[in-house]
């Protein structure tokens, strides 16, 4: 069996296109078609369904893809061993919530650069729905969500962590009541929030809608760190994940407002497609983010890298993403 044919097969499977696979591999489209036909003859089975110019894996094709990834991984491991474990290098594309981008890059990103100097990153800030569109079109390698818990057999969970969030206010901001405050009174105050429809803002809005309430913010901005600074200055109230506000709370610049019965379940999850080849540089990024999960203090790290054979059960509050695009 020709390893080049297996590599071409992986590219066609991941890109769902003979044309795009030809562009990526540098072969002509006729060469790609010939390689796939040759592989199908060698294996004695059809690997792709070809209907109306669309390409999708057959059941046997999905099985072969798993083995092709293993063969590719073993081949690369052999090459690295023979070359005395050359340093990990390459490019990784990620889509994530804006606040996670800030959390990822500040503080200890320099440690990642020291550990993996040959790995470069491209990070795209996007909504959950847009993240999965990019992932399903193979325009990013993995997504880092901040949303309801997501589970779908199409994707593997590299790591996940439950996140807590609170209404936050500057310590000098004056509320009507010296003690507790009702939700009805709270929503009448000026609010500074991230964009409508984005991750934890959407979850908060949905919870308020269940209670027949709505917040009309005086300012909407996608930069969670900027919102945090404005809250410190007493410009208004916000609803933010604790990992964004923790430093300000510990320094006494921000305090939390707890509302009885107002609880939102938010998860940070790192996911990639089950049929995606995990390159050494992807593995390096996943390990780095998993380390950050276990080192954080705002939630409970409930899963590290998922076992590919693990059969999870979908729980209450999970997002279904069985369609081509995730539905937040």
N, C-alpha and C positions, 0 to 999 in steps of 0.2 A: 504494500500500500504506500502510495506517494504522500509524504507529509505535506507537500505543497497543496495537494488536493484537499487535505483536511483543513489546512489554514484557509483556503478559499471558501470551503464549506462553512466555517465559523463566521467569516465575514458576510456571506450571503444570509446566513441565519440571523445574525445580529442586525443587519441593515434592512432585511426583508426586501432585497432588491439585487438583481444581477448587475444592473447598470451601476449602482452606487458601490457595489463590491469591486467592480472592475476599476472604477475611479480610484478607490482606496488602495487596491493592490498594485495598480499600474499595468494590469493585464488588459487585453481587449475583451469586449463582452463575449465574443465567440470563444475565446480561450477559457473564460470563466464557465461558460455553459458546457464546454467540452470536459473540463476538470470535474464538474459536478456529475455529468453523465458517466464519466469513467469511474468515479467513486461509487455511484449507484450500481454500476455493473459489477465492480469488485465485491460490494457488500450484498448484492442480490436483492435490493429493496429500493423502493422509491423514497427519497428523502424530502422532496418538496411537492406541494400542490401548486400547480400553475394554472390559475383561472383569471381570465380577463385582465391580464397584465399585472396581477398581484401574485406574490410569492409567500407561502406560509409552510411551516414545517409539518410533516405528517407525524403520526404517533411514533413511528420508528425513527423518523428524523430527530425528534426530541431526545430519544434514547441515545442515538449516535452523537448528538451534540454534547451530552454529558461526558461520553467517553473521549470525544475530541478535545474537550477542555482538559481532561486528565492527561491525555497524551501530550498536549501542548505544555501543560505545567511541568510534567516530568522531563520533557525535552529541554525546557528552559532551565530547570534545576540542574540537569546534566551539564548544560553549557556553562552555567555559572560555576559549577564545581570544577570543571576542566579549566576554567579561566580564573580559578582561585577566588571565587565569590566577588565578582565585580560589584561596585557600589550600585545601589538602586537608583535608577534615573528614569525620567519620562514625564509626560504631561497628564494631569488629571483635571477633568471638568466636573464642577459641582453646581447644583442649584440649591438655594437655601433661603430661609426667612432672613430678613434684613438684620434683625437683632442677633441672630445666631452668627451672622457674618462678623459683627463687631466682637462678639464673645470669642469667636475662633481666632481672630487676628491679634487681639490685644494681649498683653501680659506675656505669654510664653510662646508666641509663634516663632520667636527667635530660636527657641529650643528645637522646634521642628526643622528649621533651616539648618541648624548645626547637625542634626541627626540624619537628615535626608537632603543634602545640598543639591543633589541632582534632580530633585522632583520639583516641577513647576505646577502652579495651580491657576485655574480660571474659575472664578466664583461669580455666579449670576444670582441676584436677588429676585425672588419671584413668589407669587402666591402658590398655595399647595396645588391647585388645579394646573397652573402653568408648569410647575416643577414636573408633574407626571406627564404632561404633554412632551416636554423636552426629553424626559427619560425614555418614553415610549418611541420617540423618533430618533433615539440614540444621539441626541445633541448634547447630552451630559452623561457622565458615567455613573453618577449616584446623586441622590437627593437627601437633604437634611431638613426634615419637616419639623414644624412646631404647631401641632394641631391636635385633633382627637387621635386616639390610637388607631393606627392604620394596619390592616392585615389583608393580604391577598396572596394566593399561591404563586402569582406571576412574579412576585418580588421576594427577595431575601432581606431579613432584618440584620444588619451588621451590628447595630447596637441601639439601645433605647433607654430612656430615662423619663420617669414621671416628673413633671415640673409644677411647682406651686406658683401662684400669682396672687397679687393683692391690689386693692385700691391703695394708692400711695399719695401722700401729701407732704409738703414741706413742714418742718417742725414748727415754724412760726406762723403757718397758715391757720386762720381762726375759723373754727366751725361753730355753729350755733350752740350745740350741746357740749358741755364739758366732758361728759362721759360718752355713752354710745350714741349713735346717730342712725336713723332709719334709712333704708335704701331710697324711699320716696324723697326724703330731704336731701340726701347726698346727690342725687342726679340733677338737682336744681343748681348746683354749683358749676362754675366754669371748668370744663374738662379739656385736657390736651391728650389726644389719642393718635395712635397710628392710623393708617388709611383704612377706610371702611372695607370690609371683606377680607382683610389680612389676618390670618392665623388667630391669635388670641383675642384680637379686637372682634372678629366675627363670632367667636365663641361667647364673648361677653354680650354682644348685641343679641345673639340668639337666646341667651338666658334671660336677659331683660325683656325681650319680646314675649317670652312665656309668661312673664309677670305683668304684661301690658304696660311696659315702660320703655323709654328710649332716651338716649343721651345725644344732645346736639352740641358737639365740641366747638370750642372757640378756635381751636387750631388742630389740624391734622397734619402729621409728618411721619415719614417712614423711618426716621432715625431715632431708635429707642434711647440711645445715649443722650441725644439732644433733648428729648422729652424729659428724661430724668433730670437734666440740668435745669430746665425750666420749672419743674416741680420743686426742686430745691430752692429756687428763687421766689417761691410762693405765687407763681403765675396761674396755678390751677391744680386740679386733681387729675390723676391718671390711673390707668389699670395696666400694670406691667408685670412680667415674670420676675420672680425674686432674684434670679441671677443677674438681672439688669440693675436692680436697686440695692442689692445686698451691701455693697461697699458704702453707699450713702447712708443706709440705715445704721450700719455699724459705727459710722462717723458721727451719727446724730443729726444729719442734715435732712433726713426723710423719716417719716413714721408710717406704719401701715394702719389702714382702717379696716377692721374686721366687721363683716355684715353677716349676722347669723342666718344660716340657710342658703347663703349665696356661695356656691362651690362650683368651680369649673375644672374639669379634668383635661390637662394639657400634657402632651408627650413630645419630647425630642426623640426623633427616630432617624437613623441613617439607613437608607434602603438602596438596593440596586436590583436590576432585573436578574431573575433566576437563570436566564440563558446568557448572561453576560460573562465573558471571560474576565476573571479577576487578575489583573496584571500585578507585578511586584509593586509598582508605584501606587496602584489602588489599595493594595494590602497595607502599604506603609501609611497612607492617609487614614484608613479605617482603624489601624492600631493606635494612631495618634489621637483620633477622636474618641475611641473607646477609653483610652487612658484619661482623657479629660472628663469623660462621664464619671468614672470611678473616683476621680479626684475632686469632683464638685460636691457641694454640700446642700444644694437647694432641693434635691429630690432623691428618689431611691433608684439606683441603677438596677433595673429588673431583668436586663438581658445583655449579654455580651454578644460576640459573633455567633450567629445562628448556625446550628448544625444543618447542613443541606438536607438531611433526611428527616429533620424534625417536623412533625405534623402539628402545627398550632391550631387551637380552636379559636374561632372568632368570638370575641366577648362583647358585652354590652358597651355601646359607645364607640365601637370601632367604625372606621370609615371603610365603606366598600369601594374598591377601585378595580372591579372586575371589567369595567368598560375600558375603552381605549384611553379615556382621560379620567383622572381622579375627580370624584365629586366631593367637594369639601362639605 
